[in-house]
Amino acid sequence: MASEDNDDKTVHIVLVNEEEQYSLWPKDNAIPNGWKQVKEGTRAECLQYVKEVWTDMRPLSLRKHMEQHAQKTQSESTS
């Protein structure tokens, strides 16, 4: 319970990387290379933000690959 109380007082940030993967960090922590801050707030606010925007857990590169494969397959089946 004490850690939950502490989380309400700790300012958090939401980070996102090039693969559009999200991470929640205490604001006092240094932002690691390859990540950028997109939101600041309470832990609950940050978690709600991530829940709203991170609707597809697949990395961006995988989503792009799967999209290209689907387009290629579709064009081959219509030829």
Biopython code that builds the backbone (N, CA, C, O; Angstrom):
import numpy as np
from Bio.PDB.StructureBuilder import StructureBuilder

atoms = [
    (1, "MET", "N", (0.822, -1.196, 0.000)),
    (1, "MET", "CA", (0.000, 0.000, 0.000)),
    (1, "MET", "C", (0.860, 1.251, 0.000)),
    (1, "MET", "O", (0.517, 2.247, -0.637)),
    (2, "ALA", "N", (1.981, 1.200, 0.716)),
    (2, "ALA", "CA", (2.849, 2.379, 0.791)),
    (2, "ALA", "C", (3.379, 2.758, -0.580)),
    (2, "ALA", "O", (3.480, 3.944, -0.894)),
    (3, "SER", "N", (3.725, 1.762, -1.414)),
    (3, "SER", "CA", (4.237, 2.088, -2.749)),
    (3, "SER", "C", (3.145, 2.703, -3.622)),
    (3, "SER", "O", (3.436, 3.560, -4.456)),
    (4, "GLU", "N", (1.887, 2.277, -3.441)),
    (4, "GLU", "CA", (0.786, 2.875, -4.197)),
    (4, "GLU", "C", (0.598, 4.333, -3.805)),
    (4, "GLU", "O", (0.358, 5.181, -4.663)),
    (5, "ASP", "N", (0.707, 4.631, -2.505)),
    (5, "ASP", "CA", (0.594, 6.006, -2.042)),
    (5, "ASP", "C", (1.714, 6.851, -2.620)),
    (5, "ASP", "O", (1.491, 7.993, -3.020)),
    (6, "ASN", "N", (2.924, 6.293, -2.668)),
    (6, "ASN", "CA", (4.078, 6.997, -3.214)),
    (6, "ASN", "C", (3.893, 7.265, -4.704)),
    (6, "ASN", "O", (4.290, 8.323, -5.192)),
    (7, "ASP", "N", (3.293, 6.318, -5.436)),
    (7, "ASP", "CA", (3.071, 6.495, -6.869)),
    (7, "ASP", "C", (2.148, 7.679, -7.142)),
    (7, "ASP", "O", (2.297, 8.355, -8.160)),
    (8, "ASP", "N", (1.207, 7.934, -6.254)),
    (8, "ASP", "CA", (0.292, 9.063, -6.445)),
    (8, "ASP", "C", (1.017, 10.391, -6.332)),
    (8, "ASP", "O", (0.571, 11.389, -6.899)),
    (9, "LYS", "N", (2.133, 10.420, -5.605)),
    (9, "LYS", "CA", (2.873, 11.667, -5.416)),
    (9, "LYS", "C", (4.042, 11.807, -6.396)),
    (9, "LYS", "O", (4.550, 12.907, -6.611)),
    (10, "THR", "N", (4.459, 10.699, -6.980)),
    (10, "THR", "CA", (5.588, 10.721, -7.909)),
    (10, "THR", "C", (5.113, 11.150, -9.291)),
    (10, "THR", "O", (4.152, 10.596, -9.824)),
    (11, "VAL", "N", (5.786, 12.130, -9.864)),
    (11, "VAL", "CA", (5.473, 12.536, -11.233)),
    (11, "VAL", "C", (6.111, 11.525, -12.172)),
    (11, "VAL", "O", (7.287, 11.185, -12.039)),
    (12, "HIS", "N", (5.323, 11.056, -13.112)),
    (12, "HIS", "CA", (5.792, 10.074, -14.088)),
    (12, "HIS", "C", (5.809, 10.689, -15.485)),
    (12, "HIS", "O", (5.174, 11.710, -15.746)),
    (13, "ILE", "N", (6.546, 10.042, -16.362)),
    (13, "ILE", "CA", (6.559, 10.431, -17.767)),
    (13, "ILE", "C", (6.316, 9.186, -18.612)),
    (13, "ILE", "O", (6.665, 8.070, -18.227)),
    (14, "VAL", "N", (5.717, 9.408, -19.754)),
    (14, "VAL", "CA", (5.539, 8.334, -20.732)),
    (14, "VAL", "C", (6.591, 8.543, -21.801)),
    (14, "VAL", "O", (6.746, 9.642, -22.333)),
    (15, "LEU", "N", (7.305, 7.485, -22.106)),
    (15, "LEU", "CA", (8.335, 7.520, -23.142)),
    (15, "LEU", "C", (7.889, 6.667, -24.315)),
    (15, "LEU", "O", (7.138, 5.706, -24.153)),
    (16, "VAL", "N", (8.366, 7.034, -25.503)),
    (16, "VAL", "CA", (8.100, 6.234, -26.695)),
    (16, "VAL", "C", (9.403, 6.118, -27.482)),
    (16, "VAL", "O", (10.203, 7.053, -27.514)),
    (17, "ASN", "N", (9.610, 4.955, -28.122)),
    (17, "ASN", "CA", (10.812, 4.766, -28.924)),
    (17, "ASN", "C", (10.463, 4.744, -30.410)),
    (17, "ASN", "O", (9.303, 4.919, -30.784)),
    (18, "GLU", "N", (11.463, 4.531, -31.246)),
    (18, "GLU", "CA", (11.264, 4.546, -32.702)),
    (18, "GLU", "C", (10.337, 3.438, -33.185)),
    (18, "GLU", "O", (9.763, 3.540, -34.269)),
    (19, "GLU", "N", (10.186, 2.390, -32.400)),
    (19, "GLU", "CA", (9.305, 1.277, -32.750)),
    (19, "GLU", "C", (7.882, 1.499, -32.230)),
    (19, "GLU", "O", (7.039, 0.604, -32.298)),
    (20, "GLU", "N", (7.626, 2.707, -31.710)),
    (20, "GLU", "CA", (6.324, 3.096, -31.152)),
    (20, "GLU", "C", (5.915, 2.179, -30.006)),
    (20, "GLU", "O", (4.754, 1.787, -29.883)),
    (21, "GLN", "N", (6.898, 1.848, -29.170)),
    (21, "GLN", "CA", (6.661, 1.110, -27.937)),
    (21, "GLN", "C", (6.723, 2.116, -26.797)),
    (21, "GLN", "O", (7.524, 3.050, -26.829)),
    (22, "TYR", "N", (5.885, 1.927, -25.799)),
    (22, "TYR", "CA", (5.750, 2.903, -24.718)),
    (22, "TYR", "C", (6.310, 2.359, -23.421)),
    (22, "TYR", "O", (6.333, 1.149, -23.196)),
    (23, "SER", "N", (6.765, 3.274, -22.565)),
    (23, "SER", "CA", (7.292, 2.919, -21.260)),
    (23, "SER", "C", (6.950, 4.029, -20.270)),
    (23, "SER", "O", (6.912, 5.203, -20.637)),
    (24, "LEU", "N", (6.706, 3.660, -19.035)),
    (24, "LEU", "CA", (6.369, 4.599, -17.972)),
    (24, "LEU", "C", (7.546, 4.683, -17.010)),
    (24, "LEU", "O", (8.019, 3.663, -16.509)),
    (25, "TRP", "N", (8.017, 5.902, -16.753)),
    (25, "TRP", "CA", (9.181, 6.114, -15.889)),
    (25, "TRP", "C", (8.899, 7.215, -14.882)),
    (25, "TRP", "O", (8.139, 8.138, -15.173)),
    (26, "PRO", "N", (9.505, 7.131, -13.692)),
    (26, "PRO", "CA", (9.473, 8.292, -12.793)),
    (26, "PRO", "C", (10.214, 9.446, -13.463)),
    (26, "PRO", "O", (11.238, 9.236, -14.114)),
    (27, "LYS", "N", (9.701, 10.656, -13.306)),
    (27, "LYS", "CA", (10.278, 11.810, -13.993)),
    (27, "LYS", "C", (11.738, 12.035, -13.608)),
    (27, "LYS", "O", (12.517, 12.538, -14.417)),
    (28, "ASP", "N", (12.114, 11.673, -12.396)),
    (28, "ASP", "CA", (13.484, 11.912, -11.928)),
    (28, "ASP", "C", (14.519, 11.026, -12.619)),
    (28, "ASP", "O", (15.714, 11.317, -12.573)),
    (29, "ASN", "N", (14.069, 9.953, -13.254)),
    (29, "ASN", "CA", (15.013, 9.068, -13.958)),
    (29, "ASN", "C", (15.440, 9.703, -15.283)),
    (29, "ASN", "O", (14.657, 10.392, -15.937)),
    (30, "ALA", "N", (16.674, 9.462, -15.660)),
    (30, "ALA", "CA", (17.172, 9.959, -16.944)),
    (30, "ALA", "C", (16.474, 9.209, -18.080)),
    (30, "ALA", "O", (16.217, 8.009, -17.985)),
    (31, "ILE", "N", (16.180, 9.929, -19.137)),
    (31, "ILE", "CA", (15.556, 9.310, -20.311)),
    (31, "ILE", "C", (16.642, 8.573, -21.094)),
    (31, "ILE", "O", (17.641, 9.177, -21.484)),
    (32, "PRO", "N", (16.454, 7.271, -21.327)),
    (32, "PRO", "CA", (17.484, 6.503, -22.046)),
    (32, "PRO", "C", (17.566, 6.897, -23.517)),
    (32, "PRO", "O", (16.608, 7.413, -24.093)),
    (33, "ASN", "N", (18.716, 6.646, -24.106)),
    (33, "ASN", "CA", (18.900, 6.905, -25.534)),
    (33, "ASN", "C", (17.857, 6.141, -26.341)),
    (33, "ASN", "O", (17.518, 5.001, -26.024)),
    (34, "GLY", "N", (17.357, 6.784, -27.380)),
    (34, "GLY", "CA", (16.393, 6.146, -28.255)),
    (34, "GLY", "C", (14.952, 6.329, -27.817)),
    (34, "GLY", "O", (14.042, 5.847, -28.491)),
    (35, "TRP", "N", (14.728, 7.001, -26.728)),
    (35, "TRP", "CA", (13.381, 7.240, -26.209)),
    (35, "TRP", "C", (13.131, 8.736, -26.122)),
    (35, "TRP", "O", (14.065, 9.517, -25.943)),
    (36, "LYS", "N", (11.858, 9.139, -26.249)),
    (36, "LYS", "CA", (11.514, 10.549, -26.064)),
    (36, "LYS", "C", (10.252, 10.644, -25.209)),
    (36, "LYS", "O", (9.402, 9.753, -25.218)),
    (37, "GLN", "N", (10.157, 11.733, -24.483)),
    (37, "GLN", "CA", (9.018, 11.963, -23.606)),
    (37, "GLN", "C", (7.819, 12.453, -24.408)),
    (37, "GLN", "O", (7.947, 13.337, -25.256)),
    (38, "VAL", "N", (6.644, 11.869, -24.132)),
    (38, "VAL", "CA", (5.421, 12.300, -24.821)),
    (38, "VAL", "C", (4.313, 12.717, -23.861)),
    (38, "VAL", "O", (3.300, 13.263, -24.298)),
    (39, "LYS", "N", (4.483, 12.473, -22.560)),
    (39, "LYS", "CA", (3.439, 12.801, -21.589)),
    (39, "LYS", "C", (4.052, 12.881, -20.206)),
    (39, "LYS", "O", (5.010, 12.173, -19.899)),
    (40, "GLU", "N", (3.496, 13.748, -19.373)),
    (40, "GLU", "CA", (3.901, 13.855, -17.978)),
    (40, "GLU", "C", (2.641, 13.936, -17.137)),
    (40, "GLU", "O", (1.664, 14.573, -17.532)),
    (41, "GLY", "N", (2.660, 13.293, -15.980)),
    (41, "GLY", "CA", (1.508, 13.360, -15.088)),
    (41, "GLY", "C", (1.634, 12.366, -13.958)),
    (41, "GLY", "O", (2.716, 11.845, -13.685)),
    (42, "THR", "N", (0.509, 12.106, -13.299)),
    (42, "THR", "CA", (0.504, 11.090, -12.262)),
    (42, "THR", "C", (0.650, 9.728, -12.920)),
    (42, "THR", "O", (0.511, 9.598, -14.136)),
    (43, "ARG", "N", (0.926, 8.734, -12.125)),
    (43, "ARG", "CA", (1.053, 7.382, -12.667)),
    (43, "ARG", "C", (-0.258, 6.970, -13.344)),
    (43, "ARG", "O", (-0.249, 6.398, -14.434)),
    (44, "ALA", "N", (-1.370, 7.263, -12.694)),
    (44, "ALA", "CA", (-2.673, 6.889, -13.253)),
    (44, "ALA", "C", (-2.936, 7.607, -14.576)),
    (44, "ALA", "O", (-3.439, 6.996, -15.519)),
    (45, "GLU", "N", (-2.600, 8.897, -14.657)),
    (45, "GLU", "CA", (-2.793, 9.649, -15.907)),
    (45, "GLU", "C", (-1.926, 9.083, -17.022)),
    (45, "GLU", "O", (-2.377, 8.947, -18.159)),
    (46, "CYS", "N", (-0.699, 8.758, -16.696)),
    (46, "CYS", "CA", (0.218, 8.208, -17.700)),
    (46, "CYS", "C", (-0.236, 6.835, -18.169)),
    (46, "CYS", "O", (-0.180, 6.533, -19.361)),
    (47, "LEU", "N", (-0.688, 6.000, -17.235)),
    (47, "LEU", "CA", (-1.180, 4.677, -17.621)),
    (47, "LEU", "C", (-2.412, 4.794, -18.510)),
    (47, "LEU", "O", (-2.563, 4.032, -19.465)),
    (48, "GLN", "N", (-3.289, 5.741, -18.203)),
    (48, "GLN", "CA", (-4.484, 5.933, -19.026)),
    (48, "GLN", "C", (-4.094, 6.379, -20.433)),
    (48, "GLN", "O", (-4.671, 5.918, -21.418)),
    (49, "TYR", "N", (-3.111, 7.278, -20.524)),
    (49, "TYR", "CA", (-2.631, 7.739, -21.828)),
    (49, "TYR", "C", (-2.100, 6.566, -22.658)),
    (49, "TYR", "O", (-2.445, 6.419, -23.831)),
    (50, "VAL", "N", (-1.255, 5.733, -22.034)),
    (50, "VAL", "CA", (-0.685, 4.580, -22.742)),
    (50, "VAL", "C", (-1.800, 3.640, -23.186)),
    (50, "VAL", "O", (-1.764, 3.115, -24.299)),
    (51, "LYS", "N", (-2.775, 3.430, -22.333)),
    (51, "LYS", "CA", (-3.895, 2.551, -22.676)),
    (51, "LYS", "C", (-4.650, 3.068, -23.904)),
    (51, "LYS", "O", (-5.114, 2.283, -24.731)),
    (52, "GLU", "N", (-4.768, 4.389, -24.013)),
    (52, "GLU", "CA", (-5.503, 4.994, -25.131)),
    (52, "GLU", "C", (-4.711, 4.985, -26.440)),
    (52, "GLU", "O", (-5.287, 4.767, -27.505)),
    (53, "VAL", "N", (-3.403, 5.217, -26.374)),
    (53, "VAL", "CA", (-2.628, 5.382, -27.609)),
    (53, "VAL", "C", (-1.916, 4.117, -28.079)),
    (53, "VAL", "O", (-1.653, 3.975, -29.273)),
    (54, "TRP", "N", (-1.600, 3.204, -27.180)),
    (54, "TRP", "CA", (-0.849, 2.004, -27.567)),
    (54, "TRP", "C", (-1.830, 0.866, -27.783)),
    (54, "TRP", "O", (-1.971, -0.029, -26.950)),
    (55, "THR", "N", (-2.498, 0.923, -28.917)),
    (55, "THR", "CA", (-3.556, -0.044, -29.205)),
    (55, "THR", "C", (-3.051, -1.269, -29.967)),
    (55, "THR", "O", (-3.756, -2.274, -30.064)),
    (56, "ASP", "N", (-1.852, -1.190, -30.500)),
    (56, "ASP", "CA", (-1.258, -2.314, -31.226)),
    (56, "ASP", "C", (0.137, -2.543, -30.653)),
    (56, "ASP", "O", (1.044, -1.737, -30.864)),
    (57, "MET", "N", (0.299, -3.629, -29.942)),
    (57, "MET", "CA", (1.552, -3.898, -29.233)),
    (57, "MET", "C", (2.709, -4.306, -30.152)),
    (57, "MET", "O", (3.858, -4.358, -29.713)),
    (58, "ARG", "N", (2.416, -4.593, -31.404)),
    (58, "ARG", "CA", (3.488, -5.004, -32.308)),
    (58, "ARG", "C", (4.421, -3.818, -32.584)),
    (58, "ARG", "O", (3.952, -2.692, -32.750)),
    (59, "PRO", "N", (5.731, -4.059, -32.636)),
    (59, "PRO", "CA", (6.663, -2.989, -33.000)),
    (59, "PRO", "C", (6.339, -2.443, -34.391)),
    (59, "PRO", "O", (5.811, -3.167, -35.235)),
    (60, "LEU", "N", (6.649, -1.189, -34.626)),
    (60, "LEU", "CA", (6.364, -0.527, -35.897)),
    (60, "LEU", "C", (6.962, -1.292, -37.077)),
    (60, "LEU", "O", (6.305, -1.451, -38.106)),
    (61, "SER", "N", (8.197, -1.763, -36.937)),
    (61, "SER", "CA", (8.836, -2.478, -38.050)),
    (61, "SER", "C", (8.061, -3.742, -38.409)),
    (61, "SER", "O", (7.951, -4.077, -39.589)),
    (62, "LEU", "N", (7.533, -4.437, -37.437)),
    (62, "LEU", "CA", (6.742, -5.637, -37.709)),
    (62, "LEU", "C", (5.424, -5.273, -38.386)),
    (62, "LEU", "O", (5.009, -5.945, -39.331)),
    (63, "ARG", "N", (4.767, -4.225, -37.918)),
    (63, "ARG", "CA", (3.512, -3.793, -38.548)),
    (63, "ARG", "C", (3.738, -3.432, -40.008)),
    (63, "ARG", "O", (2.940, -3.799, -40.871)),
    (64, "LYS", "N", (4.830, -2.707, -40.293)),
    (64, "LYS", "CA", (5.136, -2.331, -41.673)),
    (64, "LYS", "C", (5.423, -3.561, -42.528)),
    (64, "LYS", "O", (4.950, -3.657, -43.661)),
    (65, "HIS", "N", (6.192, -4.493, -41.990)),
    (65, "HIS", "CA", (6.521, -5.717, -42.719)),
    (65, "HIS", "C", (5.249, -6.502, -43.040)),
    (65, "HIS", "O", (5.070, -6.971, -44.164)),
    (66, "MET", "N", (4.387, -6.639, -42.068)),
    (66, "MET", "CA", (3.152, -7.395, -42.276)),
    (66, "MET", "C", (2.247, -6.692, -43.296)),
    (66, "MET", "O", (1.576, -7.351, -44.090)),
    (67, "GLU", "N", (2.230, -5.370, -43.273)),
    (67, "GLU", "CA", (1.429, -4.607, -44.231)),
    (67, "GLU", "C", (1.971, -4.798, -45.648)),
    (67, "GLU", "O", (1.198, -4.989, -46.587)),
    (68, "GLN", "N", (3.295, -4.747, -45.805)),
    (68, "GLN", "CA", (3.905, -4.949, -47.123)),
    (68, "GLN", "C", (3.636, -6.360, -47.633)),
    (68, "GLN", "O", (3.349, -6.557, -48.813)),
    (69, "HIS", "N", (3.729, -7.330, -46.743)),
    (69, "HIS", "CA", (3.469, -8.717, -47.123)),
    (69, "HIS", "C", (2.017, -8.887, -47.563)),
    (69, "HIS", "O", (1.741, -9.573, -48.547)),
    (70, "ALA", "N", (1.102, -8.271, -46.844)),
    (70, "ALA", "CA", (-0.319, -8.370, -47.192)),
    (70, "ALA", "C", (-0.589, -7.720, -48.548)),
    (70, "ALA", "O", (-1.365, -8.243, -49.347)),
    (71, "GLN", "N", (0.052, -6.580, -48.804)),
    (71, "GLN", "CA", (-0.128, -5.905, -50.101)),
    (71, "GLN", "C", (0.439, -6.768, -51.237)),
    (71, "GLN", "O", (-0.171, -6.896, -52.298)),
    (72, "LYS", "N", (1.606, -7.352, -50.995)),
    (72, "LYS", "CA", (2.243, -8.197, -52.010)),
    (72, "LYS", "C", (1.363, -9.415, -52.297)),
    (72, "LYS", "O", (1.148, -9.771, -53.456)),
    (73, "THR", "N", (0.867, -10.037, -51.259)),
    (73, "THR", "CA", (0.000, -11.215, -51.410)),
    (73, "THR", "C", (-1.278, -10.851, -52.154)),
    (73, "THR", "O", (-1.749, -11.605, -53.006)),
    (74, "GLN", "N", (-1.825, -9.705, -51.829)),
    (74, "GLN", "CA", (-3.062, -9.262, -52.483)),
    (74, "GLN", "C", (-2.832, -8.983, -53.960)),
    (74, "GLN", "O", (-3.654, -9.361, -54.795)),
    (75, "SER", "N", (-1.717, -8.320, -54.295)),
    (75, "SER", "CA", (-1.447, -8.018, -55.708)),
    (75, "SER", "C", (-1.160, -9.302, -56.501)),
    (75, "SER", "O", (-1.513, -9.387, -57.677)),
    (76, "GLU", "N", (-0.530, -10.290, -55.877)),
    (76, "GLU", "CA", (-0.268, -11.563, -56.555)),
    (76, "GLU", "C", (-1.556, -12.334, -56.799)),
    (76, "GLU", "O", (-1.684, -13.023, -57.811)),
    (77, "SER", "N", (-2.500, -12.225, -55.889)),
    (77, "SER", "CA", (-3.753, -12.980, -56.047)),
    (77, "SER", "C", (-4.691, -12.331, -57.047)),
    (77, "SER", "O", (-5.597, -12.987, -57.559)),
    (78, "THR", "N", (-4.490, -11.056, -57.332)),
    (78, "THR", "CA", (-5.340, -10.372, -58.340)),
    (78, "THR", "C", (-4.716, -10.405, -59.728)),
    (78, "THR", "O", (-5.339, -9.988, -60.704)),
    (79, "SER", "N", (-3.490, -10.897, -59.816)),
    (79, "SER", "CA", (-2.805, -10.961, -61.136)),
    (79, "SER", "C", (-3.190, -12.187, -61.913)),
    (79, "SER", "O", (-2.709, -12.388, -63.028)),
]
sb = StructureBuilder()
sb.init_structure("model")
sb.init_model(0)
sb.init_chain("A")
sb.init_seg("    ")
for serial, (resi, resn, name, xyz) in enumerate(atoms, 1):
    if name == "N":
        sb.init_residue(resn, " ", resi, " ")
    sb.init_atom(name, np.array(xyz, "f"), 0.0, 1.0, " ", f" {name:<3s}", serial, name[0])
structure = sb.get_structure()
